[in-house]
Amino acid sequence: AITVVFSWISVVIFIKVGNKQGLKWKSAYFTAIVNKPVKWYDKNNPAELGSTIDLDCDAIEHSLGEKLLFVISAVVFFTASWVLAIIINLQLTLIAMAAVPLQLGAAIMVQRASVKAAKENQEKYKVAGGIAEESLEGVKTVASCNAQEARAKAYQKELEPLKKLTTSMGFILGLGWSVFFFVLFVLSGVLFYFGSIFIDDRQENWTNGEVVEAKDIVILFFATALSSFTLGTAIPCLQYIESGRAAAYRVSQTISNTKKYDGNRIAEQVQGKVSFEDVQFAYPSNKEIPILKGVTFNVESGTSVAIVGET
C-alpha cells in the first residue's frame, strides 16, 4: 500500500511539473515568435507556427513529466537489482553480466531510431499542419476556387514520406525488442543451468562462503530478470525524452535569437515627408527575385501613396 501511495504521489508531481514547464515554454515561445521581425516570416510560414508551438511544447511537456520519472525509476531499479544480485551470489551475477552489453546495445538501437524518427516526424507534421490550418482558415476561398482536391493532395504529399519512415522505425524497434527479450530468456536458462551445476557440485558462494542454495538462484533470477524487464519498459519513454530534447533545442534557438521589445512607441504628432531614393528590395526567402528595382519617389505630408504589385 505504501508503494502504491508513493508511486501515485511521484507520478502526480512529475505530471504537474511537466504541465507547468510546458506552459512556460509555450508562453516564452509565443512571445519570441510575435517579436520576430517581418523578414523572419518570409522564411517561416505563419500558418505552420500554431502547430509548431503545440507539437514542440507538448514534446517538452511529456519529456519533463511522467516519462522522465519512468526512466529514472528504471535506472534506479536496474542498479539496485544488480547490487542485490552481487550480494546474493557473485559467480552467477558475473555470468549474468555477460548479457548486459547485448541488452544495452538493443536499447541504444531503439533510442537512436527514436531520435531520428522523432525529428523527421515533427518536421513533416509541422508542414502538414500548416497546410491544414491555412486551408481551413481560407476554406471559402478554397471552395470558391474548387481547390479542395489540390489542398488534400498537398496535405497527403507531406505525410507520404512518414509511411516509409514509420515502417523502417517499426522494423528497428521490433528488432531491438526481439534482441532484448531473446537475451533475457537465454539469460534465464543459463542462470538456472549453471545454478543447478553449482548446487549439484556444492559450490561455495563467493559472497558469503556458504554453499550455493536453490533460493539464491531464484532470488538472483528475479533480480536480474526484473531489472532487465524494467529497463525494457523504460525504452519507449526514451523516444518522448529525445523528442523533447530536440524540441527544446529548436525552441531555445528561436527564443535566444529574438530581440525583446518594450512595446510600441506612439508619437503624439508627426509631420514631414517620406523619400525613397533608388530603393532595392527582395524577399529574404527569394533573394534572386527583385521586387523593387531602383524605386525613387517622395510622399508629401498629408498625402497617400499605394504600391501595388502584379497580384
C-alpha positions as CSV (number, residue, x, y, z in Angstrom):
1,A,0.0,0.0,0.0
2,I,2.8,2.4,0.8
3,T,4.5,1.7,-2.5
4,V,1.2,2.5,-4.4
5,V,0.7,5.7,-2.5
6,F,4.3,7.0,-3.1
7,S,4.1,5.9,-6.7
8,W,0.9,7.9,-7.2
9,I,2.4,10.9,-5.5
10,S,5.5,10.8,-7.6
11,V,3.6,10.5,-10.9
12,V,1.3,13.4,-9.9
13,I,4.2,15.6,-9.0
14,F,6.1,14.9,-12.3
15,I,2.9,15.4,-14.4
16,K,2.3,18.8,-12.7
17,V,5.9,19.8,-13.2
18,G,5.7,18.8,-16.9
19,N,2.5,20.8,-17.3
20,K,3.9,23.9,-15.7
21,Q,7.1,23.7,-17.7
22,G,5.2,23.2,-20.9
23,L,3.1,26.3,-20.3
24,K,6.2,28.4,-19.5
25,W,7.9,27.1,-22.7
26,K,4.8,27.8,-24.7
27,S,4.4,31.3,-23.4
28,A,8.1,32.1,-24.0
29,Y,7.9,30.6,-27.5
30,F,4.8,32.5,-28.5
31,T,6.3,35.8,-27.1
32,A,9.5,35.2,-29.1
33,I,7.6,34.5,-32.3
34,V,5.4,37.6,-32.2
35,N,8.5,39.7,-31.6
36,K,10.3,38.4,-34.6
37,P,11.0,40.9,-37.4
38,V,8.8,40.8,-40.5
39,K,11.5,39.3,-42.7
40,W,11.6,36.2,-40.4
41,Y,8.1,35.3,-41.5
42,D,9.3,35.2,-45.1
43,K,11.3,32.1,-44.2
44,N,8.8,30.6,-41.8
45,N,5.3,30.0,-42.9
46,P,2.9,31.7,-40.3
47,A,0.3,29.0,-41.0
48,E,2.7,26.4,-39.6
49,L,3.5,28.3,-36.4
50,G,0.4,27.3,-34.5
51,S,1.0,23.5,-34.9
52,T,4.7,24.1,-34.4
53,I,4.1,25.7,-30.9
54,D,1.7,22.9,-29.9
55,L,3.9,20.0,-31.2
56,D,7.2,21.3,-29.7
57,C,5.8,22.4,-26.4
58,D,3.8,19.2,-26.0
59,A,7.0,17.2,-26.6
60,I,8.8,19.2,-24.0
61,E,6.0,18.7,-21.5
62,H,6.0,14.9,-22.0
63,S,9.8,14.7,-21.7
64,L,9.7,16.5,-18.4
65,G,6.7,14.7,-17.0
66,E,5.9,11.1,-16.1
67,K,8.2,9.7,-18.9
68,L,11.2,11.1,-17.2
69,L,10.0,9.6,-13.9
70,F,9.7,6.2,-15.6
71,V,13.3,6.4,-16.9
72,I,14.7,7.5,-13.5
73,S,12.8,4.7,-11.7
74,A,14.0,2.1,-14.2
75,V,17.6,3.2,-13.8
76,V,17.4,3.1,-10.0
77,F,15.6,-0.3,-10.1
78,F,18.2,-1.7,-12.5
79,T,21.1,-0.6,-10.4
80,A,19.6,-1.7,-7.1
81,S,18.7,-5.2,-8.6
82,W,22.3,-5.8,-9.8
83,V,23.7,-4.7,-6.4
84,L,21.3,-7.2,-4.7
85,A,22.4,-9.9,-7.2
86,I,26.1,-9.3,-6.3
87,I,25.2,-9.6,-2.6
88,I,23.3,-12.9,-3.2
89,N,25.8,-14.7,-5.4
90,L,28.8,-13.3,-7.1
91,Q,29.5,-16.2,-9.5
92,L,26.1,-16.2,-11.1
93,T,26.0,-12.4,-11.2
94,L,29.2,-12.4,-13.3
95,I,27.6,-14.9,-15.7
96,A,24.5,-12.8,-15.9
97,M,26.5,-9.6,-16.6
98,A,27.6,-11.1,-19.9
99,A,24.1,-10.3,-21.2
100,V,24.2,-6.6,-20.1
101,P,26.1,-5.3,-23.2
102,L,23.7,-7.0,-25.5
103,Q,20.7,-5.6,-23.7
104,L,22.2,-2.1,-23.7
105,G,23.1,-2.4,-27.3
106,A,19.4,-3.2,-28.1
107,A,18.3,-0.2,-26.0
108,I,20.8,2.1,-27.8
109,M,19.5,0.8,-31.2
110,V,15.9,1.7,-30.2
111,Q,17.0,5.0,-28.8
112,R,18.8,6.1,-31.9
113,A,15.9,5.1,-34.1
114,S,13.6,7.1,-31.9
115,V,15.7,10.2,-32.2
116,K,15.8,10.1,-36.0
117,A,12.1,9.3,-36.3
118,A,11.1,12.0,-33.7
119,K,13.0,14.7,-35.6
120,E,11.6,13.9,-39.0
121,N,8.1,13.3,-37.7
122,Q,7.9,16.7,-36.1
123,E,9.1,18.4,-39.3
124,K,6.6,16.7,-41.5
125,Y,3.7,17.1,-39.2
126,K,4.6,20.8,-38.8
127,V,4.4,21.4,-42.5
128,A,1.3,19.3,-42.9
129,G,-0.4,21.1,-40.0
130,G,0.4,24.4,-41.7
131,I,-1.3,23.3,-44.9
132,A,-4.4,22.1,-43.0
133,E,-4.6,25.3,-40.9
134,E,-4.1,27.5,-43.9
135,S,-6.8,25.6,-45.9
136,L,-9.3,25.7,-43.0
137,E,-8.8,29.4,-42.4
138,G,-9.4,30.1,-46.1
139,V,-12.0,27.4,-46.6
140,K,-14.3,29.8,-48.5
141,T,-11.5,30.7,-50.9
142,V,-10.6,27.1,-51.4
143,A,-14.2,26.1,-52.1
144,S,-14.7,29.1,-54.5
145,C,-11.6,28.1,-56.5
146,N,-12.6,24.4,-56.4
147,A,-9.2,23.6,-54.8
148,Q,-10.3,21.0,-52.2
149,E,-8.7,18.1,-54.1
150,A,-5.5,20.1,-54.6
151,R,-5.2,21.0,-50.9
152,A,-5.9,17.5,-49.9
153,K,-3.2,16.1,-52.2
154,A,-0.7,18.7,-50.9
155,Y,-1.5,17.6,-47.3
156,Q,-1.2,13.9,-48.2
157,K,2.1,14.6,-50.1
158,E,3.7,15.9,-46.9
159,L,2.6,12.9,-44.9
160,E,3.5,10.3,-47.5
161,P,7.2,10.0,-46.5
162,L,6.1,9.2,-43.0
163,K,4.8,5.8,-44.2
164,K,8.3,4.7,-45.1
165,L,9.8,6.3,-42.0
166,T,7.3,4.6,-39.7
167,T,7.8,1.2,-41.4
168,S,11.6,1.4,-41.0
169,M,11.3,2.7,-37.5
170,G,8.9,-0.2,-36.6
171,F,11.4,-2.7,-38.1
172,I,14.2,-1.3,-36.0
173,L,12.1,-1.2,-32.8
174,G,10.9,-4.7,-33.4
175,L,14.5,-5.9,-33.9
176,G,15.7,-4.1,-30.8
177,W,12.9,-5.5,-28.7
178,S,13.4,-9.0,-30.1
179,V,17.1,-8.9,-29.3
180,F,16.4,-7.6,-25.8
181,F,13.9,-10.3,-24.8
182,F,15.9,-13.0,-26.6
183,V,18.9,-12.2,-24.4
184,L,16.6,-12.1,-21.4
185,F,15.1,-15.6,-22.0
186,V,18.6,-17.0,-22.8
187,L,19.9,-15.4,-19.6
188,S,17.2,-17.1,-17.6
189,G,18.0,-20.5,-19.0
190,V,21.8,-20.0,-18.5
191,L,21.3,-18.9,-14.8
192,F,19.2,-22.0,-14.0
193,Y,21.6,-24.3,-15.8
194,F,24.7,-23.1,-14.0
195,G,22.8,-22.7,-10.8
196,S,21.9,-26.4,-10.9
197,I,25.5,-27.3,-11.6
198,F,26.7,-25.2,-8.6
199,I,24.1,-26.9,-6.3
200,D,25.0,-30.4,-7.6
201,D,28.7,-29.8,-7.0
202,R,28.0,-27.9,-3.7
203,Q,30.0,-24.9,-4.9
204,E,30.9,-22.3,-2.4
205,N,29.2,-18.9,-2.7
206,W,32.0,-16.3,-3.2
207,T,29.9,-13.7,-1.4
208,N,29.4,-15.3,1.9
209,G,31.4,-18.5,1.8
210,E,28.3,-20.7,2.2
211,V,27.1,-23.5,-0.2
212,V,25.0,-22.3,-3.1
213,E,21.3,-22.9,-2.4
214,A,18.3,-23.0,-4.7
215,K,16.8,-19.9,-3.0
216,D,19.9,-17.9,-4.1
217,I,19.3,-18.9,-7.7
218,V,15.6,-17.9,-7.6
219,I,16.3,-14.6,-5.9
220,L,19.1,-13.9,-8.4
221,F,16.9,-14.8,-11.3
222,F,14.1,-12.4,-10.3
223,A,16.6,-9.6,-9.5
224,T,18.3,-9.8,-12.9
225,A,15.2,-10.6,-15.0
226,L,13.0,-7.9,-13.4
227,S,15.8,-5.4,-13.8
228,S,16.1,-6.2,-17.5
229,F,12.3,-6.1,-17.9
230,T,12.0,-2.8,-16.1
231,L,14.7,-1.4,-18.3
232,G,12.9,-2.6,-21.3
233,T,9.6,-0.9,-20.3
234,A,11.6,2.4,-20.0
235,I,13.0,2.2,-23.5
236,P,9.8,3.6,-25.2
237,C,10.0,6.6,-22.8
238,L,13.3,7.5,-24.4
239,Q,11.5,8.4,-27.6
240,Y,9.5,11.0,-25.7
241,I,12.6,12.3,-24.0
242,E,14.6,12.6,-27.2
243,S,11.6,14.3,-28.9
244,G,11.5,16.8,-26.0
245,R,15.2,17.4,-26.3
246,A,15.0,18.1,-30.0
247,A,12.0,20.4,-29.5
248,A,13.7,22.2,-26.6
249,Y,16.7,22.9,-28.8
250,R,14.6,24.4,-31.6
251,V,12.5,26.5,-29.2
252,S,15.5,27.8,-27.3
253,Q,17.2,28.8,-30.6
254,T,14.1,30.7,-31.5
255,I,13.9,32.4,-28.1
256,S,17.6,33.2,-27.8
257,N,17.7,34.8,-31.2
258,T,14.8,37.1,-30.6
259,K,15.2,40.8,-29.7
260,K,13.0,41.9,-26.8
261,Y,10.8,44.9,-27.4
262,D,9.4,47.1,-24.6
263,G,6.3,47.8,-26.6
264,N,5.1,50.1,-29.4
265,R,6.1,53.8,-29.2
266,I,3.3,56.1,-30.2
267,A,4.3,59.6,-31.3
268,E,1.8,62.3,-30.4
269,Q,2.4,64.3,-33.6
270,V,4.4,63.6,-36.7
271,Q,4.8,65.9,-39.7
272,G,7.1,65.6,-42.7
273,K,7.6,63.7,-45.9
274,V,9.0,60.3,-46.8
275,S,11.5,59.9,-49.6
276,F,12.5,56.8,-51.4
277,E,15.8,57.1,-53.3
278,D,16.9,54.2,-55.5
279,V,15.3,51.6,-53.2
280,Q,16.2,47.9,-54.0
281,F,14.2,45.2,-52.3
282,A,13.8,41.4,-52.4
283,Y,12.2,39.0,-50.0
284,P,14.7,37.0,-47.9
285,S,13.2,33.7,-49.0
286,N,13.7,34.6,-52.7
287,K,16.6,36.9,-52.9
288,E,17.2,36.1,-56.5
289,I,13.8,37.7,-57.5
290,P,13.9,41.5,-57.1
291,I,10.7,43.2,-56.1
292,L,11.7,46.9,-56.1
293,K,14.3,47.9,-58.7
294,G,15.7,51.3,-58.0
295,V,12.4,53.0,-56.9
296,T,12.6,56.7,-56.3
297,F,9.7,58.9,-55.2
298,N,8.5,61.4,-52.5
299,V,5.4,61.2,-50.3
300,E,4.4,64.7,-49.1
301,S,2.8,65.3,-45.8
302,G,-0.9,64.7,-45.8
303,T,-0.9,62.6,-49.0
304,S,-1.2,58.8,-49.5
305,V,0.6,56.6,-51.9
306,A,-0.2,52.9,-52.6
307,I,2.4,50.5,-54.0
308,V,0.6,47.7,-55.9
309,G,2.3,44.6,-57.3
310,E,1.2,42.3,-60.1
311,T,-1.1,40.2,-57.9
